[in-house]
Amino acid sequence: MEILLLVVGLMLAAVLLVGLGDRLRLPWPALMLVLGVVVASIPGLPDGFELDPDLILPLFLPPLLYATAQRTSWAVFRARWRSILMLAVALVLVTITLVAGTVYVLVPGIAVTAAIALGAMVAPPDPVAVEAVAGSVSIPRRVLAVLQTEGLFNDATALVVFQAAVLATVAGGEISPALLAVRFVAGAVGAVLIGLGVAWVARTVLSRLTDSTGRAALTLVLPFATYLIADELGASGVIAVVVLALQLRARADADEAGERLTTASLWNVVEMLVTGIAFGLIGLDLRQVVEDAGDELPRMLWHAAIVCAVVVVVRALWMTGAWRTVRRRDDPSAAPRTGREATLMAWCGMRGLATLALALSLPVTTATGAPFPARSELTLIAVSVLVVTLVIPGFTLPWLVRLLGVDAEADAERHAEKQIVLRARRAAAATLEFEQKVQGLPDDVASGMKDKVAKLAAVLSGEPTSEEDRQRVAVLRDTRDRVSAAQAAALSAARAEVLAARREPGVDPHAADRVLHRLDLRTVLLD
């Protein structure tokens, strides 16, 4: 019962803090984490809400990764393959190496493999944290898209290194870089195949389901099933879920307007509640971490401060190098293109669920029965990095955006949305012209269909009483049917054009989704 009360309380707190965060212009997930810390510090609070490490990733990551991946597209990934390699792979490996070296020097007697495990815990910025915090601030979509791309794939790199380091620590062995590379490639390839396979099966099943509620419910189950299947087969569950979301969006039907609205509403609610519970539980679990540290807490916090500085400095230096590299390329979709963008992206390296889950999943003992080397300190350092990189940037990001002036560029990017609107309007106008010529749609009807439909609805509200009335109503009904068919065809063409634009390189999928959402609403209202 205590667990149920806790979950319900966190969901209620999330709903309230969303409104508070909007009023204060602060990211509400960071407020949830602070609330969790405050609640955990209340004396006499029961310890019955400890997290099961084996459930954190499967419960929280699949739905949140799926929701985040739905906002991007294959075209974006094809255009940003360099960012994936440089940020999701290279930067993660460099961070792991430098953090492991720092911890090996700071903590006496720690095994190299245990230090590498800590590096893997704190290396990957979390896509959920980045989306929840940076997504609510007016920053260029191009910058946010690169941050999301980084976050969607870096967990896979960190997980492979972490699992190998833990196994080597428990068994008392060493890590083979060649074996790590083979495991990463095999896990990534397997995950892609699993994601594509599940997406194909899902589309087949969805095509036979006529109930929109059932179709939306299936999309809610798919991320969990995909993650578990991939994990069971030794592949990357993170990559499998991302591929599933991308493939389902790529194969979306232009006329699935009602389903898109239903699914979008469902996932908005799910994402908000799951994010609130996750960040609230992170804060609540900090008390147990502090209690495990005991009298060694001051020394451990000093070590944690040094590691936090290493993590922040490494990212800042890497983004500076990325800026100097990107500005020499003629790629308008790349980031960072300016020093201000490099500063912003360095500040947005938020850690989140993956860091917490990996820290809590450290074994208690090795294969010989000895305690896992410096387990309490490694956990405290990992959680400290999570708090520092999430809370401080979360509360200061709106101020930093205004100081750097990048919000003005974000306003300028709305031109991309206007271009997609123009394409949709042209497609609808061309289809109406075709309907007018081929189907015999009257000119006055084609120029004012909205008013005509409203008048037809009023005229047809009563029953005809004479033969003349019946003939007039029959003509009006025929005109109404042609108007409806023409308008439906025009809107369908507009939606198809927006979806085609969304799949093209260089097109912001977020802008296309906003235009598509308005078209879907228009279609449903007319229906």
C-alpha positions in Angstrom: 0.0 0.0 0.0 2.9 2.4 0.7 4.3 1.9 -2.8 0.9 2.6 -4.3 0.4 5.8 -2.2 3.9 6.9 -3.2 3.3 6.4 -7.0 -0.1 8.2 -6.8 1.5 11.0 -4.8 4.3 11.4 -7.4 1.8 11.5 -10.2 -0.2 14.2 -8.5 2.9 16.1 -7.7 3.9 15.9 -11.4 0.6 17.3 -12.5 0.9 20.2 -10.1 4.5 21.0 -10.8 3.9 21.1 -14.6 1.6 24.1 -13.9 4.1 25.6 -11.4 7.0 25.1 -13.8 5.1 26.9 -16.6 4.3 29.9 -14.3 7.9 30.1 -13.0 9.4 29.3 -16.4 11.4 26.4 -14.8 11.7 22.8 -15.9 9.3 20.8 -13.9 11.4 17.5 -13.9 14.1 19.3 -12.0 11.4 20.5 -9.6 10.3 16.9 -9.2 13.8 15.8 -8.3 14.1 18.6 -5.7 10.7 17.6 -4.3 11.9 14.0 -4.0 15.0 15.1 -2.1 12.9 17.2 0.3 10.4 14.4 0.9 13.2 11.9 1.4 14.7 14.1 4.1 11.5 14.0 6.2 12.3 12.2 9.5 10.5 9.0 10.1 9.6 8.4 6.4 9.5 4.6 5.8 12.1 2.9 3.5 9.6 0.8 1.8 10.0 2.5 -1.6 13.5 1.3 -2.5 14.0 0.9 -6.2 14.6 -2.5 -7.7 17.5 -1.9 -10.1 16.4 -4.6 -12.4 13.1 -2.8 -13.0 14.3 0.8 -13.5 15.4 0.6 -17.1 12.7 -1.8 -18.4 9.9 0.2 -16.7 11.0 3.8 -17.4 13.3 3.9 -20.4 11.1 2.2 -23.1 8.1 4.6 -23.0 10.2 7.7 -22.6 12.6 6.7 -25.4 9.7 5.9 -27.6 8.0 9.2 -26.9 11.2 11.1 -27.6 12.1 9.2 -30.8 8.6 9.8 -32.3 9.6 13.5 -32.6 12.4 12.8 -35.0 12.8 10.9 -38.3 15.1 8.7 -40.3 16.1 11.7 -42.4 17.4 13.5 -39.3 19.5 10.5 -38.4 20.9 10.2 -41.9 21.8 13.9 -41.9 23.4 13.7 -38.4 25.4 10.5 -38.6 28.5 12.4 -37.8 26.9 13.8 -34.6 25.9 10.2 -33.6 29.5 9.0 -34.0 31.1 12.0 -32.4 28.7 12.5 -29.5 27.0 9.2 -28.8 30.1 7.1 -29.3 33.4 9.1 -29.2 32.5 11.6 -26.5 31.0 8.8 -24.3 34.2 6.7 -24.6 36.5 9.8 -23.9 34.4 10.7 -20.8 34.6 7.1 -19.6 38.3 7.0 -20.0 39.0 10.4 -18.2 36.5 9.7 -15.4 37.9 6.2 -14.8 41.5 7.6 -14.7 40.4 10.3 -12.2 38.6 7.9 -9.9 41.6 5.4 -10.1 43.8 8.2 -8.8 41.4 9.4 -6.1 40.2 6.2 -4.6 43.0 4.0 -3.1 42.9 0.4 -4.1 40.0 0.6 -6.5 40.2 -1.9 -9.4 40.6 -0.4 -12.9 37.5 -2.2 -14.1 35.4 -0.7 -11.2 36.6 2.8 -12.2 35.6 2.1 -15.8 32.2 1.0 -14.6 31.7 4.4 -12.9 32.8 6.2 -16.1 30.2 4.3 -18.0 27.5 5.3 -15.4 28.1 9.0 -15.7 29.1 9.4 -19.3 25.8 9.4 -21.2 23.5 12.4 -21.1 19.9 11.2 -20.9 17.5 11.9 -23.8 14.6 12.0 -21.4 16.2 14.6 -19.2 17.4 16.7 -22.2 13.9 16.6 -23.8 12.1 17.4 -20.5 14.4 20.3 -19.5 15.7 21.8 -22.8 12.5 21.1 -24.7 10.5 23.6 -22.6 13.0 26.5 -23.4 13.1 28.6 -26.5 16.3 27.3 -28.1 16.9 26.5 -31.8 15.3 23.3 -32.9 18.4 22.4 -34.7 20.4 22.4 -31.5 17.7 20.5 -29.6 17.6 17.9 -32.4 21.3 17.2 -32.1 21.0 16.9 -28.3 18.1 14.4 -28.8 20.1 12.4 -31.4 23.0 12.2 -29.0 20.8 11.0 -26.1 18.9 8.4 -28.1 22.1 6.4 -28.9 24.7 7.1 -26.2 23.0 4.8 -23.6 23.8 1.8 -25.9 27.5 2.6 -25.8 27.6 3.2 -22.1 25.6 0.0 -21.3 28.0 -2.2 -23.3 31.1 -0.8 -21.5 29.3 -0.9 -18.1 28.3 -4.5 -18.4 31.8 -5.6 -19.5 33.4 -3.6 -16.7 31.1 -5.1 -14.0 31.6 -8.6 -15.3 35.4 -8.2 -15.3 35.3 -6.7 -11.8 33.2 -9.5 -10.4 35.3 -12.2 -12.1 38.6 -10.4 -11.3 39.6 -10.2 -15.0 40.3 -7.5 -17.5 38.4 -5.7 -20.3 39.2 -6.5 -23.9 38.6 -3.5 -26.2 38.2 -5.8 -29.2 35.6 -7.8 -27.4 33.8 -4.6 -26.4 33.7 -3.4 -30.1 32.3 -6.8 -31.2 29.7 -6.8 -28.5 28.6 -3.2 -29.4 28.4 -3.8 -33.1 26.5 -7.1 -32.7 24.1 -5.6 -30.1 23.5 -2.6 -32.4 22.9 -4.7 -35.5 20.6 -7.1 -33.6 18.7 -4.2 -32.1 18.1 -2.6 -35.5 16.8 -5.9 -36.9 14.5 -6.5 -33.9 13.2 -2.9 -34.1 12.4 -3.3 -37.8 10.8 -6.7 -37.3 8.6 -5.6 -34.5 7.6 -2.5 -36.5 6.6 -4.6 -39.5 4.5 -6.9 -37.3 3.0 -3.9 -35.5 1.9 -2.3 -38.8 0.4 -5.6 -40.0 -1.6 -5.9 -36.8 -2.6 -2.2 -36.8 -3.9 -2.5 -40.3 -6.4 -5.1 -39.1 -7.5 -3.2 -36.0 -10.4 -0.8 -36.6 -10.8 0.5 -33.1 -8.7 3.6 -32.6 -8.5 3.0 -28.8 -7.1 -0.5 -29.4 -4.6 0.8 -31.9 -3.4 3.4 -29.4 -3.2 0.8 -26.6 -1.0 -1.4 -28.9 1.5 1.4 -29.4 1.7 1.7 -25.6 2.6 -2.0 -25.2 5.1 -2.1 -28.1 8.0 -0.2 -26.5 8.1 -2.5 -23.5 7.8 -5.7 -25.6 10.6 -4.5 -28.0 12.9 -3.6 -25.1 12.4 -6.9 -23.4 12.8 -9.0 -26.6 16.1 -7.2 -27.4 17.4 -7.5 -23.9 16.6 -11.2 -23.8 18.4 -11.8 -27.0 21.5 -9.9 -25.9 20.9 -6.9 -28.2 20.5 -3.2 -27.3 17.0 -2.5 -26.0 17.6 1.2 -26.3 18.4 1.1 -30.0 15.6 -1.4 -30.7 12.9 0.9 -29.2 14.3 4.0 -31.1 14.3 2.0 -34.4 10.7 0.9 -33.7 9.5 4.5 -33.1 11.2 5.8 -36.2 10.0 3.0 -38.4 6.4 3.3 -37.3 6.4 7.1 -37.9 8.0 6.6 -41.3 5.3 4.2 -42.4 2.4 6.3 -41.1 -0.6 6.7 -43.3 -1.6 10.2 -44.3 -5.3 9.5 -43.5 -4.8 8.3 -39.9 -5.8 11.6 -38.5 -8.0 10.4 -35.7 -5.6 7.8 -34.6 -2.7 10.3 -34.6 -4.7 12.6 -32.3 -5.7 9.8 -30.0 -2.2 8.4 -29.8 -0.6 11.8 -29.3 -2.9 12.6 -26.4 -2.2 9.2 -24.8 1.5 9.6 -25.1 1.5 13.1 -23.8 -0.2 11.9 -20.6 2.0 8.8 -20.3 5.2 10.8 -20.8 4.3 13.4 -18.2 3.3 10.8 -15.6 6.2 8.5 -16.2 8.7 11.3 -16.2 7.3 12.7 -13.0 7.5 9.3 -11.2 11.0 8.7 -12.5 12.5 12.0 -11.4 10.7 11.9 -8.1 12.1 8.4 -7.3 15.6 9.7 -8.2 15.2 12.3 -5.5 13.7 9.9 -3.0 16.5 7.4 -3.4 19.2 9.9 -2.6 18.6 9.4 1.2 19.6 5.7 0.9 22.8 6.7 -0.9 23.7 9.2 1.8 23.0 6.7 4.6 25.2 4.1 2.9 28.1 6.6 2.8 28.1 7.0 6.6 31.0 8.8 8.1 32.9 8.8 4.8 30.4 11.2 3.3 32.6 14.4 3.4 35.5 12.6 1.7 33.2 11.0 -0.9 31.5 14.3 -1.7 34.9 15.9 -2.3 35.7 13.1 -4.8 32.3 13.5 -6.3 32.9 17.2 -6.8 36.1 16.5 -8.7 34.4 13.9 -10.9 31.6 16.4 -11.6 34.1 19.0 -12.6 35.8 16.5 -15.0 32.5 15.5 -16.6 31.5 19.2 -17.2 35.0 20.3 -18.4 35.3 17.3 -20.8 31.9 18.1 -22.4 32.8 21.8 -22.6 36.1 21.1 -24.3 34.5 18.6 -26.7 31.7 21.0 -27.7 34.4 23.7 -28.4 36.2 21.3 -30.7 32.9 20.4 -32.3 32.1 24.0 -33.0 35.5 24.6 -34.7 34.8 21.5 -36.8 31.2 22.2 -37.7 31.8 25.8 -38.7 34.1 24.7 -41.5 31.3 22.5 -43.0 28.5 23.9 -45.2 25.8 22.1 -43.3 22.9 24.3 -42.1 21.4 21.5 -40.0 24.6 20.8 -38.0 25.3 22.2 -34.5 27.1 23.8 -32.8 27.7 26.4 -35.5 28.6 29.3 -33.1 30.3 29.7 -29.8 27.0 30.5 -28.2 25.5 27.2 -29.4 28.6 25.3 -28.2 28.1 26.9 -24.7 24.5 25.9 -24.7 25.1 22.3 -25.8 27.9 22.0 -23.2 25.4 23.1 -20.5 22.7 20.7 -21.7 24.6 17.5 -20.8 22.0 16.3 -18.3 22.3 12.9 -16.8 19.2 11.0 -15.8 17.6 7.6 -15.5 20.4 5.6 -17.1 22.9 6.9 -14.6 20.7 6.1 -11.6 19.8 2.7 -12.9 23.4 1.6 -13.6 24.6 3.0 -10.2 21.9 1.0 -8.3 22.6 -2.2 -10.3 26.2 -2.5 -9.1 26.7 -6.0 -7.5 27.2 -6.1 -3.8 29.9 -8.7 -3.9 32.4 -10.2 -6.4 32.6 -13.9 -7.4 34.9 -14.6 -4.4 32.4 -13.1 -1.9 34.4 -10.0 -1.3 32.6 -6.6 -1.3 32.4 -4.9 -4.7 35.3 -2.3 -4.7 34.1 1.1 -3.3 30.5 0.4 -4.2 29.0 3.0 -1.9 31.4 5.7 -3.1 30.9 4.8 -6.8 27.1 5.1 -6.2 27.4 8.4 -4.4 29.6 9.9 -7.1 27.3 8.7 -9.9 24.2 10.2 -8.2 26.1 13.4 -7.4 26.9 13.8 -11.1 23.3 13.2 -11.9 22.1 15.9 -9.5 24.7 18.5 -10.5 24.2 18.1 -14.3 20.4 18.1 -14.0 19.4 20.5 -11.3 21.9 23.3 -11.9 21.5 23.4 -15.7 17.7 22.9 -15.4 17.2 25.9 -13.2 19.7 28.2 -15.0 19.0 27.2 -18.6 16.3 29.9 -19.3 18.6 32.5 -17.9 21.5 31.2 -20.1 19.3 31.2 -23.2 18.4 34.8 -22.7 22.0 35.7 -21.9 23.4 34.1 -25.0 20.6 35.4 -27.2 19.9 32.1 -28.9 16.1 32.5 -28.3 16.1 35.0 -31.1 17.4 32.4 -33.5 14.7 30.0 -32.3 12.1 32.5 -33.3 13.7 32.8 -36.7 13.5 29.1 -37.2 9.7 29.3 -37.2 10.1 30.2 -40.9 10.6 26.4 -41.5 7.1 25.8 -40.3 5.7 28.4 -42.6 7.3 26.8 -45.6 5.7 23.4 -44.7 2.3 25.2 -44.3 2.8 26.7 -47.8 3.5 23.2 -49.2 0.4 21.8 -47.6 -1.7 24.7 -48.9 -0.4 24.2 -52.4 -1.2 20.5 -52.3 -4.7 21.1 -51.1 -5.3 23.9 -53.7 -4.1 21.7 -56.5 -6.4 18.9 -55.4 -9.4 21.2 -55.2 -8.7 22.4 -58.7 -8.6 18.8 -59.9 -11.9 18.1 -58.1 -13.5 21.2 -59.6 -12.5 20.2 -63.2 -13.0 16.5 -63.1 -15.9 16.1 -60.6 -17.8 19.2 -61.7 -17.5 21.0 -58.4 -19.2 24.5 -58.7 -16.8 27.5 -58.6 -18.7 29.2 -55.8 -18.7 26.0 -53.8 -14.9 25.5 -54.3 -14.2 29.1 -53.1 -16.3 29.0 -50.0 -16.7 25.4 -48.9 -16.7 26.0 -45.2 -19.7 28.4 -45.4 -21.5 26.1 -47.8 -21.1 23.1 -45.5 -22.5 25.1 -42.6 -25.5 26.2 -44.6 -26.1 22.7 -45.9 -26.1 21.4 -42.3 -28.8 24.0 -41.4 -30.9 23.3 -44.5 -30.8 19.5 -44.0 -31.8 19.6 -40.3 -35.5 19.1 -41.2 -37.4 16.5 -43.2 -38.8 17.5 -46.6 -42.6 17.6 -46.9 -43.2 18.0 -50.6 -41.8 16.5 -53.9 -40.2 19.9 -54.7 -38.5 19.9 -51.3 -37.3 16.4 -51.7 -35.8 17.2 -55.1 -34.1 20.3 -53.7 -32.7 18.4 -50.8 -31.5 15.6 -53.1 -29.5 18.3 -55.1 -28.1 19.8 -51.9 -27.2 16.4 -50.6 -25.4 15.6 -53.9 -23.5 18.9 -53.7 -22.7 18.2 -50.1 -21.3 14.8 -50.9 -19.1 16.3 -53.6 -18.0 19.1 -51.3 -17.1 16.6 -48.6 -15.3 14.3 -51.0 -13.3 17.2 -52.5 -12.4 18.6 -49.1 -11.4 15.2 -47.8 -9.2 14.7 -50.9 -7.6 18.1 -50.5 -6.8 17.6 -46.8 -5.5 14.1 -47.6 -3.2 15.6 -50.2 -2.0 18.2 -47.8 -1.2 15.6 -45.1 0.6 13.4 -47.6 2.7 16.4 -48.7 3.6 17.2 -45.0 4.6 13.6 -44.4 6.7 13.6 -47.5 8.4 16.8 -46.3 9.0 15.3 -42.9 11.0 12.4 -44.5 13.3 14.7 -46.4 16.8 15.7 -45.1 17.0 19.2 -43.8 13.3 19.4 -42.8 12.6 19.9 -39.1 10.3 17.0 -38.1 9.0 19.0 -35.1 7.8 21.8 -37.4 6.2 19.2 -39.7 4.4 17.5 -36.8 2.9 20.8 -35.7 1.5 21.4 -39.2 0.2 17.8 -39.4 -1.5 18.2 -36.0 -3.5 21.1 -37.3 -4.5 19.3 -40.4 -5.6 16.3 -38.4 -7.7 18.5 -36.2 -9.2 20.1 -39.2 -10.1 16.7 -40.6 -11.6 15.4 -37.4 -13.7 18.6 -37.0 -15.0 18.3 -40.6 -15.9 14.6 -40.0 
